[in-house]
Each structure stands twice: as structure tokens, then as C-alpha cells.
Amino acid sequence: MQSPRFVSALLAGCLAGCLALVPAAEAQVRRQGPPPRPFTRSEMASASTEVPMIAGPEVLLEVRIDGKGPFRFALDTGAAGGGRISSALTKTLGLKVVGQAMAGDPTGKNRQTIEIVEAGSLAVGGATFSGVQLGVRDFPSAPGQEKPGFDGILGIGLFEEHLLTLDYPGQRVRIEKGELPAADGREVVDFQNPRGIPVVRLKVGDLELDADVDSGNQRGELVLPASYLGKVPLAKDPVVVGRGRTVSNEFEIKQAPLKGAVRLGGQAVEGPLVDFVEGFPHANLGHAFLRRFAVTIDQKNHRIRFRTPAAQGS
């Protein structure tokens, strides 16, 4: 049995606190559904732009804010809205507070009111977004470090007008104009976004379930609510491997390898590690699962493509 460990606050991007960027007074009414568009305008001179992924346990990119930087931001498909920014960088840049939002995680416990600031411009490669609204957070230090490993988070909502590709094998992120072809049930599948993040249909053993596509989940392959213990086939008995935390909660993690495959469209991943987390209602595909693919997200048409390196070369 592994010794317990305390994992990063970005165990999962959505677990780390999906928040809708709406005034706190409206939060009780608008808890469900995608948040409003978190920017006023997006511009890209060419048809596409690519930026390299910085080596690390998450998808780290260099961005410029109001012409300053570069700063390191984690690209988190499990975070709704435009993103989050550290309170330290907010002060350095002198960003203006434009509102408040409710923040928390899927447990619904310990929700907090945070400030929303607006950046005049935020540039990722050759793509520039104007009037970007960002939630202000204090991020925990990276394991073994005195400071966080990044200055903020780019939410999935920032890219709603473009195709967004997280090419894990190629270690790059691509933003481009256009759309994905219709779902074929193999590489391209439809997704839902009831909470402003992509949710796909999986088959785990004989069980079908919905799962968040979450590049911000640094550690896990497949994360399931603890209620799924005994419902999915496991190769070994689950053991406690540590404790995790989000912005507002701590929880125990039990883990075991899956007996069989996770099937997603025509893709099959054999024997991934499954984390069972008490108190969380949603399944989650994390960094360790997604890194097998180039993942392209088309938010306008609710389509997502999972392409293997072999398929890219064909």
C-alpha cells in the first residue's frame, strides 16, 4: 500500500472549482448551465496558431496580459468560463475589479465569493482575446516548491469561438478557425456541456456513464464518485492512496486498476487506474488518460475528437 500523500489542488480542474462568472447576488438563480461569454472579442490574423506545452504535470502555456509577460497559465478544459488569475498577478497588473462570483467544487460545500477582474487583452500565441473576465484565486504551492507552478488558469469558455486542440503526443496546443466533421462514433463524438465544460459518454465494463473531459486533473486517469465502488470491474481491491483537496474541500482517494477497458467512441484504453473520490458527483477523465490523444474540442457544434498518434500520421 502506498503511503498517503496530499496531492495538488488541481487534482481535477472541475474539482478545483468550476465557477460561473456572474454576480454573487445572481448565483442562487444561475447555478446550472454554461456561464455567459467571458470575453468581448477574439481576434486571430491567420487560420490557426500553435503554442508549445511547457513541460509539467498540467498543460502549461505562456500568455501575455495587456502586453505584459509572458506568464504561465494552465489550460484547464474542466474549468468553465474564461479562467482564473492569482491575486499576486492581479495586483502586479493593476487589473480592475468588475464583479463577484461564487466559487466551489461539485460537492456544493464551502462555496466562496471571489472577485472578478477584467484584462484588456489576453494573448495565447497569435490569438488575442479582449475584455477577458477572470476569477481571482490564491493558488497553492507546487509540490516541493515555495510558489505555485503557474500564474493562472485558462478556462474552456475562452475558446468557444474556435477549435481547440490539446495535442499531448506533439506537446502543443493549437487554436484554429473551422469546425469538426459530424460525429462518426469512432474519433469524433458528440458532447454535452450542462456546466460549461465538455461531458462525454463512456462505457466502463458494462456500465455507461458521463464524464468530464478535464485537462486540469493533474493526477488521475479516470476519477469516479465513490458510489461507483462495486459497480465497475476492478483488477485489484481498491486501496487508499492519499488525500486530495480542492479550493474548498479535502477528501480521501481510493484507487485500483480497471479490469478491462474504458471505451470512448471507437477508442479503447485498457486497464486505466481508477480513483474513487467521496462526495463528488461527476466522473472525470484526467491528464493521464487524455495524454494518449490529440484532443480537439468544437464548442460551437458540441463535438470532440480523440485522435491517436498513429491516426495523425495516416
N, C-alpha and C positions, 0 to 999 in steps of 0.2 A: 504493500500500500504506500502510495506517495505521501510525503508529509504535507500537511495543509499549507497553503500559500494564499496570499492576499493579492488578487490579480487586479489589473488596471481598471480604472473607472470606465474605460471604453471597452469593457468586455463585450458589449454589443452597442452599436450606435443607437438603436432604438431603445435598448435597455438603459442607455446613458441619458435618456430623457428626450423623447420626441416632444417638441413643443410647437404649438401654433402661435404665430406671431400676431396676436390680437390683443387689444386692451384687456387688462385684468378684469374689468367690470363685465366684459362680454364672455369670459372664459366658461362660465357655467352654461351658457346657451350654446357655445360653439366648441364642444369637446370633441365631436366626431367630424370626419370628413377632411379633405385636403385643406391646408391653410391658404389664405389669399396669396397672390403672386408676390414674392419677396423682393422684387426689383422693379424699376420703372421702365428700363430699356436695356436691350442687349445688342451688341454690335460685333460683327466678325467680317473683316475685309475679304478673306478668302473662304473657300468652301469648307475648309477644315483646319484645325490646328492641333498639334500634339505637344505634350509636355512629358518629361520623364518622371517616373516614380522615384522618389528618394528612398534609398534602402531603409527598411524598418518594418515593424510588425503591423503597420497600417499603411493605407495608401496616402503617402505624403506628397504634396505638391508645393511648388513655390508660387506665391501670388504677390501681386502688388496692390496696395490700397492707397487711393488718392495720390498715385505716382510714387509712393514710397515703398521701400522693401528691398529685396524680396523677404517675405515672411513665409513660415512653414504652416500650412493648413492641411488637416486630414480630410480627405474626401470620403464622406460617410453616406452611403445610399440608405442607411437606416435612420437618418436624421431628416425630418421633414423641414420644409421652409428653406430659407436662404443660408442659414448657418449660425455659428456661434463664434465669439471672439473673446479672448482673455481680457479681464479687467485691466491688466497691466498695459496691453497694447492699445486698448481703448483710450487710456489716459495719455499714452505717448502720442497718439494720433490726434487727440482732442476731438473725438467723434461726438456728435450731438445726440443727446437722448431724445427719442421721438415717441416713446410709449413704454408699455409694460406688457409682459406675457406671463402665463402660468407655465411652469416647468415641472417635470417629474419624470416618472417612468411608467410602464404599463401596469404596475401594481395599483396605481391610483393613490398611493400613500405618500404622505410627506411632500405634497406639492408646494412649490415656492413661487413667489412673484419675483421676476427678474426684469431688468431694464432692457429696452430695445434701443439700439443706436443705428444711425444711418451712415453708410460710407458713400461719398460722392461717386466713387468708381472702385471697382474691384476687377483686376485683370488676371486671367488664367491663360498663359500663352498669348495667342492672338485674339482671344475672346475677352471683351470688356462688358461688364455689367454696371449700370448706373443706378443710383438710388437704392443700394442694397441694404436691406434691414437685417441686423444680426443681433442675436441674444447675447448678453454679457454674462460670462461664466468665469469662475476660478477653476482651472484645470489642475488635477493632481500631478505631482511629480512623476516622471517616468521611473520605472523600477531601477534602483541603484543610482538615480540621478537627483540633483537638488532642484532641478527645474523641470517643467513639463517638456515633452518632446516636440510640442507644436504650439502655435500661437492661436489656433482657432480651428473651426470645422466648417467645411463646405457642405451644405445640405443639398439633397437631391432636387429640391424645388428651384435651385438656381439655374438648372439646366433644362427646364421644362420645354423650352422652345427648340432644343437641339437634340441630336443623337449624342449620347454619352457612352463611350467605350472605355471600360477598365480592362486593358489588355495585360493581364497578370503575367503570362509567359513572356511577352515582349517588354514588360516593365515600362509601360507608357499609358498615358490617358489621352484619348482623342475626343475632341468636341467637333461636331460637323453638322452641316445642314442636310436635310433629307428625312427619310423615314425608312423603317424596316419593312420588308415584304410581309404579306399576311402570314399568320401563324400556320406552320406546317406540321406541328406536333412532334417535330424532331429537334431542330436547332432553335426555331422561333416558336415561342409560346405566348399566349395572352397573359396579362397580369391585371390584378385589381389594385387600387390604391385608396382604400377606405380611410386610411390615416395619413395620407400624403406620402407614402413610401411603397415601393413595389412589393406585392404579395403574390407568390406563385403557388401552383398546386403541385404537391409531391406525392409519391407513393413510397411508403416506408413499410416493407413487408407487404402485408395485405391491407394496410391502413392507408387511406388517403387523407391528407391534411394540407392546410395552407401554411406557408412560411414566409417571413420577411426576408428579402434579399438585402443583406446587411454587411457592407464592406467595413463598417466601423467595429464589427465584432473581431477584436484582435486575436482572440484565443481559440474560439470554438469552431468546429466544423458544422455540426448540427446541434442546435440547442432546442430542447423540448421542455414544456412545462412538466413539473414533477408528476402531474396527474397521468402522464403517459407511461410511467413505470408499470411494467406488467402488460402493456398493450402493444409494444413493439418487440420484435425478436432480438435478443442480445447474445453475443458470443460468450460473455462472461457476466458474472454478477457485478452490478454497479458498486463502486466504492467512492467514498468521499475523497475528492482530490484537492479541495481547498475551499476558500471563501471568496466571494466576489462582491463588488459594490457598484452601484450606480451613483448618480448625483445625490440620491436621496435615500437609498436603502442598502443594506447588506444582506447577503444570502449565502446559503450552503450550495455547493456544486457536487453532484454525484455524476460519475462517468463510467461508461462501458462501451466497448466496440459493438457496432451493429452486426447482427448475423444476417448477411445478405446485402442487398443494395438499396440505395436511395435512387429512385427513378424520377427524372425531371424531363418531360418531353421524351425525346429519344436517347437522352444521356443517362448512363448508369454509373454510379460511384459505389464501388464495393467496400463494405466494412468501415465506413467512417466512424470516428469517435462521436458518441452522443453524450452531451451534457444535459442533465436533468436539473432544472432550477425551480425551487419552491417559490410560488407567488406570482410567477409571470404567465400571462395567458396566451402568449403567441410563440409559435415555433419560429426558428431563426436559422438562416444559412449564413455562416460567418466567413471570414477571410480565408481560413484554412480549407474550406470547401470551394470557395469561388476561385482560388488561385489556380485551379486546373484549367480555367477557361479565359477567353476574351469575352467579357460580358458587355453587351450593347443594350442600352435602355432607350426606348422610344416612348416618352411620356405622353406625347400628343395622341398616339394610337393605342396606348396601353399594351405594347409588345416588348418582349425582351428576348435576346438571342444569347445562347450559351454555345460558343464555338471552341473546339479543341485546337491545339497547335497543328495537328495533322490535317484537320479540315481547312485551316487557314492556308496551308501550303498547297492544297489541292486545286 
